[in-house]
Amino acid sequence: MRFAHRLADRGIPIWVRFVLVSGLPDDPANVDAVAAGVPTVERVEVLPFHRLGAAKYAALGLPFPLSGTPPPDAGLLERVRGQFRDHGLAVI
């Protein structure tokens, strides 16, 4: 966030990639804080969490810390995208 504010202080447009993980950053207050937090954010790409990295953890002999976490459903994905749109941001 400090870096984002440094860019904003210089008037530099920012594109954000927001990784949506069910039960973690999906709280409505958190999404609103991210959406309103930096004035030069122009676009947000909402990336739904997936488990594609689990095989890499297994190959390294490491436990995958989000193994029990489900991907976000379509309703949650649309709610979060809508929150960003409500703040006037372009959403992908």
DSSP file with accessible surface (Angstrom, degrees, kcal/mol):
  #  RESIDUE AA STRUCTURE BP1 BP2  ACC     N-H-->O    O-->H-N    N-H-->O    O-->H-N    TCO  KAPPA ALPHA  PHI   PSI    X-CA   Y-CA   Z-CA
    1    1 A M     >        0   0  138      0, 0.0     4,-2.4     0, 0.0     5,-0.2   0.000 360.0 360.0 360.0 -34.9    0.0    0.0    0.0
    2    2 A R  H  >  +     0   0  217      1,-0.2     4,-2.0     2,-0.2     5,-0.1   0.917 360.0  47.5 -60.9 -41.7    2.9    2.4    0.7
    3    3 A F  H  > S+     0   0  128      2,-0.2     4,-2.3     1,-0.2    -1,-0.2   0.915 109.8  52.7 -65.9 -41.3    4.1    1.9   -2.9
    4    4 A A  H  > S+     0   0   22      1,-0.2     4,-2.5     2,-0.2    -1,-0.2   0.909 109.9  48.9 -60.6 -40.6    0.6    2.5   -4.3
    5    5 A H  H  X S+     0   0   74     -4,-2.4     4,-2.6     2,-0.2    -1,-0.2   0.864 107.5  54.9 -69.1 -33.7    0.4    5.7   -2.3
    6    6 A R  H  X S+     0   0  136     -4,-2.0     4,-0.9     2,-0.2    -2,-0.2   0.923 110.8  45.7 -62.8 -42.4    3.8    6.8   -3.6
    7    7 A L  H ><>S+     0   0   37     -4,-2.3     5,-2.5     1,-0.2     3,-0.7   0.924 112.1  51.2 -64.7 -43.5    2.5    6.3   -7.2
    8    8 A A  H ><5S+     0   0   13     -4,-2.5     3,-1.9     1,-0.2    -2,-0.2   0.895 103.8  57.9 -61.8 -39.5   -0.7    8.1   -6.4
    9    9 A D  H 3<5S+     0   0  136     -4,-2.6    -1,-0.2     1,-0.3    -2,-0.2   0.793 108.8  47.0 -61.4 -25.4    1.2   11.0   -5.0
   10   10 A R  T <<5S-     0   0  160     -4,-0.9    -1,-0.3    -3,-0.7    -2,-0.2   0.373 117.8-114.8 -95.2   0.5    2.9   11.3   -8.4
   11   11 A G  T < 5 +     0   0   53     -3,-1.9    -3,-0.2     1,-0.2    -2,-0.1   0.707  60.7 156.3  75.3  21.3   -0.4   11.0  -10.2
   12   12 A I      < -     0   0   69     -5,-2.5    -1,-0.2    -6,-0.1    -2,-0.1  -0.677  43.8-121.3 -86.0 125.7    0.5    7.7  -11.8
   13   13 A P        -     0   0   74      0, 0.0     2,-0.4     0, 0.0    28,-0.2  -0.353  29.8-154.4 -64.3 145.1   -2.4    5.5  -12.9
   14   14 A I  E     -a   41   0A  20     26,-2.2    28,-2.8    24,-0.1    29,-1.1  -0.964  14.0-158.2-126.8 139.4   -2.5    2.1  -11.2
   15   15 A W  E     -a   43   0A 150     -2,-0.4     2,-0.4    26,-0.2    29,-0.2  -0.972  20.6-153.3-112.0 130.8   -4.1   -1.2  -12.3
   16   16 A V  E     -a   44   0A  38     27,-2.8    29,-3.3    -2,-0.5     2,-0.6  -0.842  12.2-153.6-109.7 139.6   -4.7   -3.6   -9.4
   17   17 A R  E     -a   45   0A 165     -2,-0.4     2,-0.7    27,-0.2    29,-0.2  -0.961  17.4-166.2-108.5 113.1   -4.8   -7.4   -9.4
   18   18 A F  E     -a   46   0A  17     27,-2.8    29,-2.9    -2,-0.6     2,-0.6  -0.894   9.3-149.6-105.8 110.3   -7.1   -8.5   -6.5
   19   19 A V  E     -a   47   0A  79     -2,-0.7     2,-0.7    27,-0.2    27,-0.1  -0.719  12.9-148.7 -83.1 118.7   -6.9  -12.2   -5.7
   20   20 A L  E     +a   48   0A   0     27,-2.8    29,-2.7    -2,-0.6     2,-0.5  -0.807  20.6 175.3 -95.9 111.9  -10.2  -13.3   -4.3
   21   21 A V    > > -     0   0   13     -2,-0.7     3,-2.1    27,-0.2     5,-0.6  -0.974  37.0-112.7-116.5 123.2  -10.0  -16.1   -1.7
   22   22 A S  T 3 5S+     0   0   29     48,-0.6    -2,-0.0    -2,-0.5     5,-0.0  -0.319 100.1  10.0 -56.2 127.8  -13.2  -17.2    0.0
   23   23 A G  T 3 5S+     0   0   61      1,-0.1    -1,-0.3    46,-0.1    -3,-0.0   0.418 121.9  67.1  84.7  -1.5  -13.1  -16.3    3.6
   24   24 A L  T X 5S+     0   0  107     -3,-2.1     3,-0.7     3,-0.0    -1,-0.1   0.591 113.9   0.9-114.7 -89.5   -9.9  -14.1    3.5
   25   25 A P  T 3 5S+     0   0   32      0, 0.0    -3,-0.1     0, 0.0    -5,-0.0   0.324 107.1  92.8 -87.9  15.7   -9.9  -10.8    1.6
   26   26 A D  T 3 < +     0   0   29     -5,-0.6    -4,-0.1     4,-0.1    -6,-0.0   0.531  48.0 123.8 -88.8  -1.4  -13.6  -11.1    0.6
   27   27 A D    X>  -     0   0   87     -3,-0.7     4,-2.3     1,-0.1     3,-0.5  -0.338  67.7-128.9 -57.9 131.3  -15.1   -9.2    3.5
   28   28 A P  H 3> S+     0   0   62      0, 0.0     4,-2.5     0, 0.0     5,-0.2   0.869 107.8  53.0 -53.7 -38.4  -17.2   -6.3    2.1
   29   29 A A  H 3> S+     0   0   64      1,-0.2     4,-2.2     2,-0.2     5,-0.1   0.892 109.3  49.2 -65.8 -37.1  -15.4   -3.7    4.3
   30   30 A N  H <> S+     0   0   64     -3,-0.5     4,-2.4     2,-0.2     5,-0.2   0.929 110.6  49.5 -66.6 -44.2  -12.0   -4.9    3.0
   31   31 A V  H  X S+     0   0    0     -4,-2.3     4,-2.8     1,-0.2    -2,-0.2   0.935 112.0  48.8 -62.1 -43.9  -13.1   -4.7   -0.6
   32   32 A D  H  X S+     0   0   65     -4,-2.5     4,-2.3    -5,-0.2    -1,-0.2   0.902 110.1  51.9 -61.9 -39.8  -14.4   -1.2   -0.1
   33   33 A A  H  X S+     0   0   60     -4,-2.2     4,-1.1     2,-0.2    -1,-0.2   0.913 112.3  45.1 -64.6 -40.8  -11.2   -0.1    1.6
   34   34 A V  H  X S+     0   0   40     -4,-2.4     4,-0.5     1,-0.2     3,-0.4   0.934 113.8  50.2 -66.2 -43.7   -9.2   -1.5   -1.3
   35   35 A A  H  < S+     0   0    8     -4,-2.8    -2,-0.2     1,-0.2    -1,-0.2   0.856 122.2  31.4 -64.8 -35.0  -11.5    0.2   -3.8
   36   36 A A  H  < S+     0   0   67     -4,-2.3    -1,-0.2    -5,-0.2    -2,-0.2   0.487  98.5  88.9-101.5  -2.7  -11.4    3.6   -2.1
   37   37 A G  H  < S+     0   0   27     -4,-1.1    -2,-0.1    -3,-0.4    -1,-0.1   0.772  89.1  35.2 -73.0 -29.8   -7.9    3.4   -0.8
   38   38 A V    ><  -     0   0    9     -4,-0.5     3,-1.5    -3,-0.2    -1,-0.2  -0.970  66.5-152.0-132.0 118.7   -5.8    4.9   -3.6
   39   39 A P  T 3  S+     0   0  112      0, 0.0    -1,-0.1     0, 0.0    -2,-0.1   0.700  91.2  56.6 -67.9 -18.6   -7.2    7.6   -5.8
   40   40 A T  T 3  S+     0   0   28    -36,-0.1   -26,-2.2   -28,-0.1     2,-0.4   0.370  72.1 121.0 -97.6   8.4   -5.3    6.8   -9.0
   41   41 A V  E <   +a   14   0A  16     -3,-1.5   -26,-0.2   -28,-0.2     3,-0.1  -0.588  30.8 169.4 -69.3 124.9   -6.5    3.2   -9.3
   42   42 A E  E     +     0   0A 103    -28,-2.8    48,-1.9    -2,-0.4     2,-0.3   0.699  57.9  23.4-105.9 -32.1   -8.2    3.0  -12.6
   43   43 A R  E     -ab  15  90A  69    -29,-1.1   -27,-2.8    46,-0.2     2,-0.4  -0.997  56.5-160.3-144.2 143.8   -8.8   -0.7  -13.2
   44   44 A V  E     -ab  16  91A   2     46,-2.9    48,-2.5    -2,-0.3     2,-0.6  -0.993   5.4-158.7-127.8 128.9   -9.1   -3.8  -11.0
   45   45 A E  E     -a   17   0A  45    -29,-3.3   -27,-2.8    -2,-0.4     2,-0.7  -0.943  14.2-151.1-104.0 113.4   -8.7   -7.4  -12.2
   46   46 A V  E     -a   18   0A   4     46,-1.9   -27,-0.2    -2,-0.6   -29,-0.1  -0.807  11.5-165.4 -89.2 116.3  -10.4   -9.7   -9.8
   47   47 A L  E     -a   19   0A  46    -29,-2.9   -27,-2.8    -2,-0.7     2,-0.2  -0.904  13.9-137.4-106.1 110.1   -8.6  -13.1   -9.9
   48   48 A P  E     -a   20   0A  52      0, 0.0   -27,-0.2     0, 0.0   -29,-0.1  -0.461  28.3-107.9 -68.1 135.3  -10.5  -16.0   -8.3
   49   49 A F        +     0   0   20    -29,-2.7     2,-0.3    -2,-0.2   -27,-0.1  -0.281  43.2 177.8 -57.2 143.8   -8.4  -18.2   -6.2
   50   50 A H        -     0   0  105     21,-0.1     3,-0.3    -3,-0.1    19,-0.0  -0.919  36.0-124.7-142.7 169.4   -7.6  -21.7   -7.6
   51   51 A R    >   +     0   0  111     -2,-0.3     3,-1.9     1,-0.2     4,-0.4   0.093  68.9 119.2-104.8  23.7   -5.6  -24.7   -6.4
   52   52 A L  T >  S+     0   0  136      1,-0.3     3,-0.5     2,-0.1     4,-0.3   0.780  72.5  58.4 -63.4 -24.6   -3.3  -25.0   -9.5
   53   53 A G  T >> S+     0   0   24     -3,-0.3     4,-1.7     1,-0.2     3,-0.5   0.571  79.7  90.0 -80.8  -7.0   -0.3  -24.4   -7.3
   54   54 A A  H <> S+     0   0   32     -3,-1.9     4,-2.4     1,-0.2    -1,-0.2   0.881  82.4  55.8 -58.8 -37.8   -1.0  -27.4   -5.0
   55   55 A A  H <> S+     0   0   74     -3,-0.5     4,-2.6    -4,-0.4    -1,-0.2   0.868 104.4  53.7 -64.4 -34.9    1.0  -29.8   -7.2
   56   56 A K  H <> S+     0   0  154     -3,-0.5     4,-1.5    -4,-0.3    -1,-0.2   0.911 108.6  48.9 -65.7 -42.0    4.1  -27.6   -6.9
   57   57 A Y  H  <>S+     0   0   86     -4,-1.7     5,-2.9     2,-0.2     4,-0.4   0.932 111.9  49.5 -60.6 -45.3    3.8  -27.7   -3.1
   58   58 A A  H ><5S+     0   0   72     -4,-2.4     3,-1.4     1,-0.2    -2,-0.2   0.915 107.8  53.6 -61.3 -41.8    3.4  -31.5   -3.3
   59   59 A A  H 3<5S+     0   0   88     -4,-2.6    -1,-0.2     1,-0.3    -2,-0.2   0.821 111.0  47.0 -63.5 -29.0    6.5  -31.8   -5.6
   60   60 A L  T 3<5S-     0   0  130     -4,-1.5    -1,-0.3    -3,-0.3    -2,-0.2   0.443 116.1-116.0 -89.4  -2.4    8.5  -29.8   -3.0
   61   61 A G  T < 5S+     0   0   67     -3,-1.4    -3,-0.2    -4,-0.4    -2,-0.1   0.765  72.3 132.8  73.7  25.4    7.2  -31.9   -0.1
   62   62 A L      < -     0   0   93     -5,-2.9    -1,-0.3    -6,-0.2     2,-0.2  -0.838  61.7-111.6-109.9 146.1    5.5  -29.0    1.4
   63   63 A P        -     0   0  111      0, 0.0     3,-0.0     0, 0.0    -5,-0.0  -0.530  30.2-122.3 -72.6 140.1    1.9  -28.8    2.7
   64   64 A F    >   -     0   0   35     -2,-0.2     3,-1.7     1,-0.1     4,-0.2  -0.758  19.3-150.9 -82.8 113.3   -0.4  -26.5    0.6
   65   65 A P  T 3  S+     0   0   95      0, 0.0     3,-0.2     0, 0.0    -1,-0.1   0.738  92.1  42.9 -65.0 -19.8   -1.6  -23.9    3.2
   66   66 A L  T >  S+     0   0   50      1,-0.2     3,-1.9     2,-0.1   -12,-0.1   0.034  73.2 124.6-112.0  28.7   -4.9  -23.3    1.4
   67   67 A S  T <  S+     0   0   83     -3,-1.7    -1,-0.2     1,-0.3   -16,-0.0   0.823  78.1  44.9 -60.4 -32.0   -5.8  -27.0    0.6
   68   68 A G  T 3  S+     0   0   68     -3,-0.2    -1,-0.3    -4,-0.2    -2,-0.1   0.380  89.6 106.2 -92.4   5.7   -9.1  -26.8    2.3
   69   69 A T    <   -     0   0   25     -3,-1.9    -3,-0.1   -19,-0.0   -46,-0.1  -0.748  62.7-143.0 -91.8 122.4  -10.1  -23.4    0.8
   70   70 A P        -     0   0   70      0, 0.0   -48,-0.6     0, 0.0   -21,-0.1  -0.475  25.1-102.5 -79.4 153.6  -12.7  -23.6   -1.9
   71   71 A P        -     0   0   66      0, 0.0   -21,-0.1     0, 0.0   -50,-0.1  -0.366  51.6 -90.5 -64.3 152.9  -12.6  -21.3   -5.0
   72   72 A P        -     0   0   16      0, 0.0     2,-0.1     0, 0.0   -52,-0.0  -0.405  43.2-122.4 -66.7 144.2  -15.1  -18.5   -4.8
   73   73 A D     >  -     0   0  111      1,-0.1     4,-2.3    -3,-0.1     5,-0.2  -0.327  28.7 -99.1 -81.2 170.8  -18.5  -19.1   -6.2
   74   74 A A  H  > S+     0   0   81      1,-0.2     4,-2.5     2,-0.2     5,-0.2   0.851 121.2  55.6 -59.8 -36.2  -20.0  -17.0   -9.0
   75   75 A G  H  > S+     0   0   51      2,-0.2     4,-2.3     1,-0.2    -1,-0.2   0.924 109.8  44.6 -64.6 -44.6  -22.1  -15.0   -6.5
   76   76 A L  H  > S+     0   0   24      2,-0.2     4,-2.5     1,-0.2     5,-0.3   0.926 112.5  52.6 -65.5 -42.9  -19.1  -13.9   -4.4
   77   77 A L  H  X S+     0   0   26     -4,-2.3     4,-2.5     1,-0.2    -2,-0.2   0.937 112.4  44.3 -59.3 -44.6  -17.1  -13.1   -7.6
   78   78 A E  H  X S+     0   0   95     -4,-2.5     4,-2.7     2,-0.2    -1,-0.2   0.886 110.8  54.7 -70.5 -36.2  -19.9  -10.9   -8.9
   79   79 A R  H  X S+     0   0   85     -4,-2.3     4,-2.1    -5,-0.2    -2,-0.2   0.949 111.9  43.9 -61.0 -45.9  -20.5   -9.2   -5.5
   80   80 A V  H  X S+     0   0    0     -4,-2.5     4,-2.0     2,-0.2    -2,-0.2   0.937 113.5  49.7 -66.9 -44.4  -16.8   -8.3   -5.3
   81   81 A R  H  X S+     0   0   59     -4,-2.5     4,-2.4    -5,-0.3    -1,-0.2   0.915 110.5  52.2 -59.3 -40.9  -16.7   -7.1   -8.9
   82   82 A G  H  X S+     0   0   17     -4,-2.7     4,-2.7     1,-0.2    -1,-0.2   0.878 105.1  54.9 -62.8 -39.0  -19.8   -5.0   -8.2
   83   83 A Q  H  X S+     0   0   18     -4,-2.1     4,-0.8     2,-0.2    -1,-0.2   0.922 109.5  46.6 -60.6 -43.9  -18.3   -3.4   -5.2
   84   84 A F  H ><>S+     0   0    0     -4,-2.0     5,-1.8     1,-0.2     3,-0.9   0.926 112.3  50.5 -64.8 -41.2  -15.3   -2.3   -7.3
   85   85 A R  H ><5S+     0   0  108     -4,-2.4     3,-2.5     1,-0.3    -2,-0.2   0.890 102.5  60.7 -61.7 -39.5  -17.6   -1.0  -10.0
   86   86 A D  H 3<5S+     0   0  139     -4,-2.7    -1,-0.3     1,-0.3    -2,-0.2   0.738 100.6  55.7 -60.0 -23.7  -19.7    0.9   -7.4
   87   87 A H  T <<5S-     0   0   79     -3,-0.9    -1,-0.3    -4,-0.8    -2,-0.2   0.263 125.7-104.0 -90.6   8.5  -16.5    2.9   -6.7
   88   88 A G  T < 5S+     0   0   69     -3,-2.5     2,-0.3     1,-0.3    -3,-0.2   0.647  74.8 140.7  81.8  17.4  -16.2    3.8  -10.4
   89   89 A L      < -     0   0   20     -5,-1.8     2,-0.3   -46,-0.0    -1,-0.3  -0.695  56.5-117.9 -96.5 144.3  -13.5    1.4  -11.2
   90   90 A A  E     -b   43   0A  58    -48,-1.9   -46,-2.9    -2,-0.3     2,-0.4  -0.630  36.3-156.9 -73.2 133.8  -13.2   -0.6  -14.4
   91   91 A V  E      b   44   0A  28     -2,-0.3   -46,-0.2   -48,-0.2   -10,-0.0  -0.960 360.0 360.0-123.3 134.9  -13.3   -4.3  -13.5
   92   92 A I              0   0   87    -48,-2.5   -46,-1.9    -2,-0.4   -49,-0.0  -0.913 360.0 360.0-111.8 360.0  -12.0   -7.2  -15.5
